[in-house]
Amino acid sequence: IGATLAIVPDMLLLSTFGTRAALIRVDETLLGQRVSFADAGSADHAPLDGVLASDGFTVTATLFDASGADVSTLSLAGTTVQVIDKGVASFPDLVVKGTAGPGFFLRFAPSWRWRCDNRLIDSDCEGICCRAAPHFSVFPYDVRLVPSVINASFENAPLGNVSVELVDYSGVTLQGLGQAAGFEIKAFLLLRGEFLHEYLAGTALVAVRQGVATFTDLRVVGYASSGLTVRFEETQTRMAEALVPFKVFPYALAIDTPPPVNTTTQSNLSNFALSLRGSFNQLLGSVQTGDSYTITVSAIKLRNGAWTPCVSCLEDAGGLSRTSNVGLASFSGSEMAIARHIGSFKLKYEMGRDTLPGIFIESATFGVAPHSIRLVENLRDFYFVDAQLDLCVIELLDAAGNVILGVEILDNALVTASLIWPEHATPPPGATLNGRTQLDARGAYVNKTKVLDTDTYNTTLATCPAGTYLQQDAGVCANCTHGATSDAGSTTASDCFCLEGFTGPAGGPCISDTILLGRAWFGDLSVAGSGTGARLLFEYTDPYTGRYLNATSSKFTVTAARLSLSNLAPHGTTGELLPPVKVSLLDPSGEP
């Protein structure tokens, strides 16, 4: 008597309003939920519009995950408690935050729910004192790559670790997502929008743990190109993010043509064809001109047993680089030549790979020899026995007829001089060639030191210091000419010899090698013994190719000299002037 009695509805209905999204993403507003209360005994179950806001009845929304756990406190945002007015409570702004996955559901319960629980009414929330909305999945708002940029790689090399993070609207990683949430990330290889499924190796499907899927062993196999990318896609929503385009370079280079052949300076080389290869030596025909994968060629030369770069040795009318197309690059031998040098060579082909170590391959060894030799001389018709012959210079020439200016001491380019008598069946008795008969074509003597006249040296007191010689008429030590020096105890100007870097005959003048490279100077030759029809034979055998070259001088005669006195009185008187005496220098035939 006098007590207040609350009468509540016995039916709870649930409906939705608003535009349904294709999928529900974290931080996005859910579809609106409308809770209405009705009389279970009515035919139309119309809302009880007599239940007004002033009555103070409310409805509370609660969020549960797939395991049935209440996650509302951490994960449900918006107005979760609404007043019932005219029999209806609406929830227009509910949002799931900080989590994602399948099996979520909302439960709506009125403020008198506790009474139902006390009376064991509607314990399963079937619409009397409670109503549960259908289950739904919540998906991440976006995916993020860490890092989004990777370095260039090469075929079959790991691309490096890439983590794919599932994030909310603010970019915060959804760390609560475990493997049970069922999210997986799939990796796809693309080139300018075209999928290249068969060329991506490694673990391409990774489950999300703590909001992250990490790819550790992806590799591009059997393919190389610039502009490649990897697209990482969440398998349920198809949300994806791709790496910034990157390059995959070839694993190696290969030479596809026969070994080069020996040649001469400034002559055409062999054709060379190269290909870009993978780790299993497969042709990487995927490389196109637009990738700008360029192969450069240079020459390397054997010096003192070591292969060293030979700067400016190689000339190529087509340029010293080629851009590969369909995995191939070719160098035309008709445009390439070794210039200004002789020796043992290889061609070195190289490709840079951005920050990665470059790759290279070397051709087989080939020799480069002079194309020809030329004798520059102005020998006279006759010389006396042991008299010094006029200077003879042998020039090593390239295929264009130019002197080979890059000849080095290490090339061992030796020219040998010998005396021949073409008009004689046998050489005249005692006819031999003296002096330096083997010279280096670098423009300097073989050993860079003077070949001493032993008889003279051994009988001379070493009175003059090195760099000087005894000037006989003045009895003083005179300096050798510019560019020359001498051993201690030198007695004549001819004992002076050229310093390193200078060239010339005994006694000088010595001229800088820089203008005499590719030449052998024979400046101290003489002939012992006499005869007619003598010639000098100059021979060169290339130490690398075996190429033999020779040149023959003009003809000259060597004669012994003797003195003849005439008008010599048979007797004279002491103190009286003798008659004039005629002294003649005669050849073997008695002619002056």
C-alpha positions as CSV (number, residue, x, y, z in Angstrom):
1,I,0.0,0.0,0.0
2,G,1.5,3.3,-1.1
3,A,4.5,1.6,-2.8
4,T,5.8,2.7,-6.3
5,L,5.6,0.1,-9.0
6,A,7.7,0.2,-12.2
7,I,6.2,-1.5,-15.2
8,V,8.6,-2.3,-18.0
9,P,8.2,-3.7,-21.6
10,D,8.5,-7.4,-22.1
11,M,9.9,-7.2,-25.7
12,L,13.2,-5.7,-27.0
13,L,13.6,-5.3,-30.7
14,L,16.8,-4.3,-32.6
15,S,17.2,-2.7,-36.0
16,T,19.7,-0.7,-38.0
17,F,19.8,2.6,-39.7
18,G,22.2,4.5,-42.0
19,T,24.4,3.3,-44.9
20,R,26.0,-0.1,-44.5
21,A,29.7,-0.1,-45.3
22,A,31.2,-2.9,-47.4
23,L,33.4,-3.7,-44.5
24,I,33.9,-2.4,-41.0
25,R,37.3,-0.9,-40.2
26,V,38.7,0.1,-36.9
27,D,38.0,3.8,-36.0
28,E,35.1,4.0,-38.4
29,T,31.5,4.6,-37.2
30,L,29.4,1.5,-37.1
31,L,26.1,1.1,-38.7
32,G,23.5,2.8,-36.5
33,Q,21.6,0.6,-34.1
34,R,18.0,1.3,-33.0
35,V,16.6,-0.4,-29.9
36,S,12.8,-0.4,-29.5
37,F,10.6,-1.7,-26.8
38,A,7.2,-3.3,-27.4
39,D,4.4,-5.3,-26.0
40,A,5.0,-9.0,-26.8
41,G,1.2,-9.5,-26.9
42,S,0.6,-6.8,-29.6
43,A,0.2,-7.8,-33.2
44,D,2.5,-5.2,-34.7
45,H,5.1,-4.9,-31.9
46,A,4.9,-1.2,-32.3
47,P,7.2,0.8,-30.0
48,L,5.7,1.7,-26.7
49,D,5.6,5.5,-27.2
50,G,4.4,6.0,-23.7
51,V,7.8,5.2,-22.4
52,L,9.3,8.7,-22.3
53,A,12.8,10.1,-21.5
54,S,11.4,11.5,-18.3
55,D,10.8,8.0,-17.1
56,G,14.7,7.7,-16.8
57,F,15.0,4.3,-18.5
58,T,18.2,3.8,-20.5
59,V,19.9,1.2,-22.8
60,T,23.6,0.3,-22.6
61,A,25.7,-1.0,-25.5
62,T,28.4,-3.5,-24.8
63,L,31.1,-4.9,-27.1
64,F,32.2,-8.5,-27.0
65,D,35.0,-10.2,-28.9
66,A,34.9,-13.7,-30.5
67,S,35.8,-15.4,-27.2
68,G,32.8,-13.7,-25.5
69,A,35.0,-11.4,-23.5
70,D,33.7,-7.9,-22.7
71,V,36.1,-5.5,-24.4
72,S,33.9,-2.4,-24.2
73,T,36.2,-0.5,-21.8
74,L,39.2,-0.5,-24.2
75,S,37.6,-0.9,-27.5
76,L,34.1,0.6,-27.7
77,A,33.8,4.4,-28.2
78,G,30.9,6.7,-28.9
79,T,27.7,7.2,-26.8
80,T,27.3,3.8,-25.2
81,V,24.3,4.7,-23.0
82,Q,21.2,6.2,-24.5
83,V,17.9,7.3,-22.9
84,I,14.7,5.6,-24.0
85,D,12.3,8.1,-25.4
86,K,8.9,7.1,-26.9
87,G,9.9,3.5,-26.6
88,V,13.1,3.9,-28.7
89,A,16.9,4.3,-27.9
90,S,19.2,5.0,-30.9
91,F,23.0,4.5,-31.1
92,P,24.3,6.4,-34.1
93,D,28.0,6.9,-33.2
94,L,29.4,3.7,-31.9
95,V,33.0,3.0,-32.9
96,V,35.4,0.1,-32.4
97,K,38.9,1.3,-31.5
98,G,42.3,-0.3,-31.0
99,T,41.4,-3.9,-32.1
100,A,40.3,-5.9,-35.1
101,G,39.3,-9.4,-36.0
102,P,36.3,-11.6,-36.6
103,G,33.4,-12.5,-34.3
104,F,32.7,-9.2,-32.6
105,F,29.1,-8.5,-31.5
106,L,27.2,-5.8,-29.7
107,R,24.8,-6.5,-26.8
108,F,22.1,-4.0,-25.8
109,A,20.5,-4.2,-22.4
110,P,18.0,-1.8,-20.6
111,S,18.6,-0.3,-17.2
112,W,16.2,-2.9,-15.7
113,R,18.3,-5.8,-16.9
114,W,19.3,-6.7,-13.4
115,R,15.7,-7.5,-12.5
116,C,15.6,-10.0,-15.3
117,D,18.8,-11.5,-14.2
118,N,17.5,-11.8,-10.6
119,R,14.4,-13.7,-11.9
120,L,16.4,-15.8,-14.4
121,I,14.6,-14.2,-17.3
122,D,16.2,-14.0,-20.7
123,S,19.6,-15.2,-19.7
124,D,20.6,-15.8,-23.3
125,C,19.7,-12.3,-24.3
126,E,17.1,-13.3,-26.8
127,G,14.9,-10.2,-26.8
128,I,13.0,-9.9,-23.6
129,C,15.5,-8.0,-21.4
130,C,18.4,-8.0,-23.8
131,R,19.3,-8.2,-27.4
132,A,22.6,-9.1,-29.2
133,A,23.3,-7.8,-32.7
134,P,24.7,-10.1,-35.4
135,H,28.4,-10.9,-35.3
136,F,30.6,-8.8,-37.4
137,S,34.3,-8.5,-38.3
138,V,36.5,-5.5,-37.7
139,F,39.3,-4.8,-40.0
140,P,42.4,-2.7,-39.7
141,Y,42.1,0.8,-41.1
142,D,45.2,0.5,-43.2
143,V,48.5,-1.3,-43.7
144,R,52.0,0.3,-43.3
145,L,55.4,-0.9,-44.5
146,V,58.5,-0.5,-42.5
147,P,60.6,0.3,-44.3
148,S,58.8,1.4,-47.4
149,V,62.1,1.9,-49.3
150,I,64.6,-0.9,-49.8
151,N,68.1,-0.9,-51.4
152,A,68.8,-2.3,-54.8
153,S,69.4,-6.0,-54.8
154,F,70.7,-8.6,-57.2
155,E,69.1,-11.8,-58.6
156,N,68.4,-14.4,-55.9
157,A,69.7,-12.2,-53.1
158,P,67.5,-11.4,-50.0
159,L,65.5,-8.2,-50.4
160,G,65.9,-7.5,-46.7
161,N,63.4,-7.5,-43.9
162,V,60.1,-5.8,-44.5
163,S,57.4,-5.5,-41.7
164,V,53.8,-5.0,-42.6
165,E,51.9,-3.3,-39.7
166,L,48.1,-3.2,-39.4
167,V,47.2,0.2,-38.1
168,D,44.2,2.2,-36.9
169,Y,43.1,5.6,-38.3
170,S,45.8,7.4,-36.3
171,G,48.6,5.1,-37.6
172,V,49.0,3.2,-34.3
173,T,49.9,-0.4,-34.7
174,L,47.1,-2.8,-33.6
175,Q,49.3,-4.7,-31.2
176,G,46.4,-6.6,-29.8
177,L,46.0,-8.6,-33.0
178,G,47.3,-12.1,-32.5
179,Q,47.3,-15.1,-34.8
180,A,43.8,-16.0,-33.7
181,A,42.5,-12.9,-35.4
182,G,43.2,-14.6,-38.7
183,F,44.9,-11.8,-40.5
184,E,47.5,-12.7,-43.1
185,I,49.6,-10.7,-45.4
186,K,50.4,-11.9,-49.0
187,A,53.4,-10.6,-51.0
188,F,53.3,-10.1,-54.8
189,L,56.1,-9.1,-57.2
190,L,55.1,-6.5,-59.8
191,L,56.7,-4.6,-62.6
192,R,54.8,-1.5,-63.7
193,G,51.5,-3.1,-62.7
194,E,52.2,-6.6,-64.1
195,F,52.2,-9.5,-61.6
196,L,55.3,-11.7,-61.8
197,H,54.3,-14.4,-59.4
198,E,56.7,-17.1,-60.6
199,Y,59.8,-14.9,-59.9
200,L,59.2,-14.2,-56.2
201,A,60.8,-16.8,-53.9
202,G,60.7,-17.1,-50.1
203,T,57.8,-17.0,-47.6
204,A,55.2,-14.9,-49.4
205,L,52.3,-15.5,-46.9
206,V,52.9,-14.5,-43.3
207,A,50.4,-14.5,-40.4
208,V,50.0,-11.3,-38.4
209,R,51.2,-11.4,-34.8
210,Q,50.8,-8.5,-32.4
211,G,49.6,-6.4,-35.4
212,V,52.7,-7.1,-37.5
213,A,53.7,-9.5,-40.3
214,T,57.5,-9.6,-41.0
215,F,58.9,-10.9,-44.3
216,T,62.5,-12.0,-43.9
217,D,63.5,-14.1,-46.9
218,L,61.9,-12.7,-50.1
219,R,64.1,-12.9,-53.2
220,V,63.7,-12.3,-56.9
221,V,64.8,-15.3,-58.8
222,G,65.4,-15.6,-62.5
223,Y,64.5,-12.0,-63.1
224,A,66.3,-8.6,-63.1
225,S,65.0,-5.2,-63.9
226,S,64.6,-1.7,-62.6
227,G,61.1,-0.5,-61.5
228,L,60.3,-3.7,-59.6
229,T,58.1,-3.5,-56.5
230,V,56.5,-5.9,-54.0
231,R,52.9,-5.4,-53.1
232,F,51.9,-6.5,-49.6
233,E,48.2,-7.3,-49.3
234,E,45.9,-8.2,-46.4
235,T,44.1,-11.2,-47.6
236,Q,40.6,-10.5,-46.3
237,T,40.2,-6.8,-47.0
238,R,42.7,-6.6,-50.0
239,M,44.1,-3.5,-48.4
240,A,47.6,-3.2,-49.7
241,E,50.8,-1.1,-49.8
242,A,53.7,-1.4,-52.2
243,L,57.4,-0.7,-51.8
244,V,58.9,2.2,-53.6
245,P,60.2,0.8,-56.9
246,F,63.6,-0.7,-56.7
247,K,66.3,-2.4,-58.9
248,V,67.3,-6.0,-59.1
249,F,70.6,-6.4,-60.9
250,P,72.1,-9.4,-62.6
251,Y,74.0,-11.9,-60.5
252,A,76.9,-12.1,-63.0
253,L,78.2,-11.4,-66.5
254,A,79.1,-14.0,-69.1
255,I,81.1,-13.8,-72.3
256,D,79.4,-15.6,-75.1
257,T,82.0,-15.3,-77.9
258,P,85.3,-17.2,-78.5
259,P,88.5,-16.0,-76.9
260,P,90.2,-13.0,-78.5
261,V,93.0,-13.6,-80.9
262,N,96.4,-11.9,-81.0
263,T,96.5,-8.6,-82.9
264,T,98.6,-5.6,-83.6
265,T,98.4,-2.1,-82.2
266,Q,95.6,0.0,-83.7
267,S,94.2,-3.1,-85.5
268,N,90.6,-4.3,-85.0
269,L,89.8,-6.6,-82.1
270,S,87.5,-9.6,-82.1
271,N,83.7,-9.1,-81.6
272,F,82.5,-9.6,-78.1
273,A,79.0,-10.6,-77.0
274,L,78.1,-10.6,-73.3
275,S,75.0,-11.6,-71.4
276,L,73.5,-10.9,-68.0
277,R,73.2,-14.0,-65.9
278,G,71.4,-15.3,-62.9
279,S,72.7,-17.3,-60.0
280,F,72.0,-20.5,-61.9
281,N,73.7,-19.1,-65.0
282,Q,70.4,-18.5,-66.7
283,L,70.0,-15.7,-69.2
284,L,68.2,-12.7,-67.6
285,G,66.3,-11.7,-70.7
286,S,64.0,-9.5,-68.6
287,V,66.6,-6.7,-68.7
288,Q,65.5,-4.1,-71.3
289,T,67.2,-1.0,-72.7
290,G,65.1,1.2,-70.5
291,D,66.6,-0.3,-67.4
292,S,69.9,1.5,-68.3
293,Y,72.0,-1.5,-67.1
294,T,75.3,-0.5,-68.7
295,I,78.4,-2.6,-69.3
296,T,81.7,-0.7,-69.7
297,V,84.9,-2.1,-71.1
298,S,88.5,-1.3,-70.4
299,A,91.9,-2.8,-71.0
300,I,94.1,-4.3,-68.4
301,K,97.8,-5.1,-69.0
302,L,100.2,-7.5,-67.5
303,R,103.0,-5.7,-65.8
304,N,105.6,-7.5,-63.6
305,G,103.2,-10.5,-63.2
306,A,100.2,-8.4,-62.1
307,W,97.2,-7.2,-64.2
308,T,96.9,-3.5,-63.9
309,P,94.6,-0.9,-65.6
310,C,95.9,0.5,-68.8
311,V,94.5,3.9,-69.0
312,S,93.8,5.1,-72.6
313,C,94.9,1.8,-74.1
314,L,91.5,0.9,-75.5
315,E,89.8,2.9,-78.2
316,D,86.2,2.2,-79.2
317,A,84.5,4.3,-81.9
318,G,81.2,3.2,-80.5
319,G,82.1,4.3,-77.0
320,L,83.4,2.2,-74.1
321,S,80.0,1.2,-72.8
322,R,76.9,-0.6,-74.0
323,T,73.3,-0.7,-72.6
324,S,72.0,-4.3,-72.4
325,N,68.8,-5.3,-74.0
326,V,66.9,-8.6,-73.5
327,G,69.9,-9.4,-71.3
328,L,72.5,-9.0,-74.0
329,A,75.2,-6.5,-74.9
330,S,77.7,-6.6,-77.8
331,F,80.9,-4.8,-78.6
332,S,81.9,-4.7,-82.3
333,G,85.5,-5.6,-82.8
334,S,85.6,-3.4,-85.9
335,E,85.2,-0.4,-83.7
336,M,87.7,-1.4,-81.0
337,A,91.5,-1.4,-80.9
338,I,94.4,-1.3,-78.5
339,A,96.2,2.0,-79.1
340,R,99.6,3.3,-78.3
341,H,100.7,0.1,-76.5
342,I,102.0,-3.4,-76.9
343,G,102.0,-6.3,-74.5
344,S,99.8,-8.9,-72.9
345,F,96.2,-7.7,-72.5
346,K,92.8,-8.7,-71.3
347,L,89.5,-6.8,-71.7
348,K,87.6,-6.2,-68.5
349,Y,83.8,-5.8,-68.7
350,E,82.1,-4.2,-65.7
351,M,78.6,-3.3,-64.5
352,G,78.0,-1.0,-61.6
353,R,75.1,-2.0,-59.3
354,D,74.4,1.2,-57.4
355,T,75.4,0.7,-53.8
356,L,76.1,-3.0,-54.3
357,P,79.6,-4.2,-55.4
358,G,79.9,-4.2,-59.1
359,I,80.3,-7.3,-61.2
360,F,82.9,-7.9,-63.8
361,I,84.3,-10.5,-66.1
362,E,87.7,-10.6,-67.9
363,S,88.4,-12.0,-71.4
364,A,91.1,-14.5,-72.1
365,T,94.6,-13.1,-72.6
366,F,95.7,-11.9,-76.0
367,G,98.9,-10.3,-77.2
368,V,99.3,-7.0,-79.0
369,A,102.4,-6.6,-81.2
370,P,103.7,-3.8,-83.4
371,H,102.2,-3.9,-86.8
372,S,105.5,-3.1,-88.5
373,I,108.9,-1.4,-87.9
374,R,110.5,1.4,-89.8
375,L,114.3,2.2,-90.1
376,V,115.3,5.8,-90.0
377,E,119.0,6.0,-91.1
378,N,121.4,8.1,-93.2
379,L,124.3,5.8,-93.6
380,R,127.2,6.9,-95.8
381,D,128.7,4.8,-98.6
382,F,131.8,3.8,-96.7
383,Y,133.3,3.7,-93.2
384,F,136.7,2.9,-91.8
385,V,137.2,-0.1,-89.6
386,D,136.1,0.5,-86.0
387,A,134.7,4.0,-86.9
388,Q,131.3,4.8,-85.4
389,L,128.4,4.4,-87.9
390,D,125.8,7.1,-88.2
391,L,122.8,6.9,-86.0
392,C,120.1,4.4,-86.9
393,V,116.7,4.5,-85.3
394,I,114.1,1.7,-85.4
395,E,110.5,2.8,-84.9
396,L,107.7,0.5,-83.8
397,L,104.6,1.3,-85.8
398,D,100.9,0.7,-85.3
399,A,98.5,-0.3,-88.1
400,A,98.0,3.3,-89.0
401,G,101.7,3.8,-89.5
402,N,102.2,5.9,-86.3
403,V,105.0,5.4,-83.8
404,I,103.7,3.4,-80.8
405,L,104.3,6.0,-78.0
406,G,103.2,3.9,-75.1
407,V,105.9,1.2,-75.2
408,E,107.2,0.6,-71.7
409,I,110.4,-0.9,-70.4
410,L,108.4,-3.7,-68.9
411,D,107.3,-4.7,-72.4
412,N,110.7,-6.1,-73.1
413,A,110.4,-4.8,-76.7
414,L,114.0,-5.6,-77.8
415,V,115.4,-4.7,-81.2
416,T,118.5,-6.6,-82.3
417,A,121.0,-5.3,-84.8
418,S,123.3,-7.6,-86.8
419,L,125.8,-7.2,-89.7
420,I,125.0,-9.0,-93.0
421,W,126.8,-9.3,-96.3
422,P,124.3,-10.2,-98.9
423,E,126.8,-9.9,-101.7
424,H,129.2,-12.4,-100.1
425,A,128.8,-16.2,-99.8
426,T,130.5,-15.9,-96.4
427,P,131.2,-12.9,-94.3
428,P,134.6,-11.3,-94.8
429,P,137.2,-12.6,-92.3
430,G,137.0,-10.9,-88.9
431,A,134.0,-8.7,-89.9
432,T,131.9,-8.2,-86.7
433,L,129.5,-5.6,-85.5
434,N,130.4,-3.9,-82.2
435,G,128.5,-1.6,-79.9
436,R,125.0,-1.9,-78.4
437,T,123.4,-4.4,-80.7
438,Q,120.2,-5.0,-78.7
439,L,118.2,-2.0,-77.6
440,D,114.8,-1.4,-75.9
441,A,112.2,0.2,-78.1
442,R,111.1,2.4,-75.3
443,G,113.7,4.8,-76.5
444,A,116.4,3.8,-74.0
445,Y,119.1,1.2,-73.5
446,V,118.2,-2.2,-72.3
447,N,119.8,-2.0,-68.9
448,K,119.8,1.8,-68.6
449,T,123.6,1.7,-68.0
450,K,126.6,2.1,-70.2
451,V,128.2,-1.0,-71.7
452,L,131.9,-0.2,-70.8
453,D,134.9,-0.7,-72.9
454,T,136.6,-3.1,-70.5
455,D,140.2,-2.8,-71.8
456,T,140.1,1.0,-71.5
457,Y,138.4,1.0,-68.2
458,N,140.6,-1.4,-66.4
459,T,143.8,0.5,-67.4
460,T,142.5,3.9,-66.3
461,L,142.9,5.3,-62.8
462,A,139.5,6.3,-61.4
463,T,140.4,10.0,-61.0
464,C,137.2,11.7,-62.2
465,P,134.0,11.3,-60.1
466,A,130.7,9.9,-61.4
467,G,128.9,12.3,-63.8
468,T,132.2,13.6,-65.2
469,Y,134.9,12.4,-67.6
470,L,138.6,13.2,-68.1
471,Q,139.0,15.9,-70.7
472,Q,142.4,14.7,-72.1
473,D,143.7,17.9,-73.7
474,A,142.9,20.1,-70.6
475,G,143.6,17.4,-68.0
476,V,140.4,18.3,-66.1
477,C,137.2,16.5,-65.2
478,A,134.3,17.8,-67.4
479,N,130.6,17.3,-66.8
480,C,128.6,15.0,-68.9
481,T,126.0,16.7,-71.1
482,H,122.4,17.3,-69.8
483,G,120.5,14.1,-69.2
484,A,123.7,12.0,-69.0
485,T,126.0,10.6,-66.3
486,S,129.0,8.4,-66.1
487,D,130.8,6.0,-63.8
488,A,133.7,7.1,-61.7
489,G,137.0,7.1,-63.6
490,S,135.5,7.8,-67.0
491,T,138.2,9.1,-69.5
492,T,136.2,10.2,-72.6
493,A,132.9,11.9,-73.4
494,S,131.7,8.7,-74.9
495,D,131.9,7.1,-71.5
496,C,128.8,9.2,-70.5
497,F,125.5,7.4,-70.8
498,C,121.9,8.5,-70.6
499,L,120.0,8.7,-67.3
500,E,116.7,7.0,-66.7
501,G,114.1,8.9,-68.8
502,F,116.6,10.1,-71.4
503,T,117.8,8.5,-74.6
504,G,120.7,9.0,-77.0
505,P,124.0,7.6,-78.2
506,A,127.1,7.2,-76.0
507,G,128.4,10.6,-75.0
508,G,125.0,12.3,-75.8
509,P,123.1,14.2,-76.6
510,C,120.5,12.6,-74.3
511,I,116.9,13.5,-75.2
512,S,113.8,13.0,-72.9
513,D,112.1,9.7,-73.5
514,T,108.8,11.4,-73.7
515,I,109.4,12.3,-77.3
516,L,111.3,9.1,-78.2
517,L,109.0,6.4,-77.0
518,G,108.5,3.5,-79.4
519,R,112.0,3.9,-80.9
520,A,115.3,2.1,-80.4
521,W,118.4,4.3,-81.0
522,F,121.5,2.6,-82.3
523,G,124.2,5.3,-82.0
524,D,127.4,3.5,-81.2
525,L,127.7,0.7,-83.7
526,S,131.0,0.1,-85.5
527,V,132.4,-2.7,-87.7
528,A,135.6,-4.6,-87.1
529,G,137.0,-6.0,-90.3
530,S,136.5,-4.7,-93.8
531,G,134.4,-5.6,-96.8
532,T,132.1,-4.2,-99.4
533,G,128.3,-4.5,-99.6
534,A,127.7,-4.5,-95.8
535,R,124.2,-3.9,-94.5
536,L,122.6,-3.7,-91.0
537,L,119.7,-6.1,-90.3
538,F,117.4,-4.9,-87.5
539,E,115.1,-7.6,-86.1
540,Y,112.2,-7.6,-83.7
541,T,110.4,-10.7,-82.4
542,D,107.4,-9.8,-80.2
543,P,107.6,-11.6,-76.9
544,Y,103.8,-11.9,-76.6
545,T,102.6,-13.0,-80.0
546,G,105.8,-14.2,-81.7
547,R,105.3,-11.8,-84.5
548,Y,108.6,-11.3,-86.4
549,L,109.5,-8.0,-88.1
550,N,112.7,-6.8,-89.7
551,A,114.3,-3.9,-91.6
552,T,117.5,-3.7,-93.6
553,S,119.7,-0.7,-94.0
554,S,121.3,0.7,-97.1
555,K,124.5,-0.8,-98.4
556,F,127.9,0.5,-97.2
557,T,131.6,-0.4,-97.4
558,V,134.0,-0.9,-94.5
559,T,137.6,-0.3,-95.3
560,A,140.9,-0.4,-93.3
561,A,142.8,2.9,-93.2
562,R,146.6,3.3,-93.8
563,L,148.9,6.3,-94.0
564,S,151.2,7.0,-97.0
565,L,154.1,9.6,-96.9
566,S,155.5,11.2,-100.0
567,N,158.2,13.9,-100.7
568,L,160.2,12.7,-97.7
569,A,163.8,13.6,-98.3
570,P,166.3,10.7,-98.0
571,H,168.5,12.7,-95.6
572,G,168.8,16.2,-94.1
573,T,171.1,18.5,-92.2
574,T,170.8,19.3,-88.6
575,G,169.2,22.7,-88.1
576,E,167.9,22.9,-91.6
577,L,164.2,23.0,-92.5
578,L,163.0,19.7,-94.1
579,P,161.1,19.9,-97.4
580,P,157.3,19.6,-97.1
581,V,156.0,16.1,-96.4
582,K,152.7,14.9,-97.9
583,V,150.7,12.5,-95.6
584,S,147.8,10.6,-97.3
585,L,145.2,8.4,-95.9
586,L,144.6,5.5,-98.3
587,D,142.0,2.8,-98.6
588,P,143.1,-0.9,-99.3
589,S,143.2,-0.2,-103.1
590,G,145.7,2.6,-102.6
591,E,143.3,5.4,-103.4
592,P,143.1,8.5,-101.1
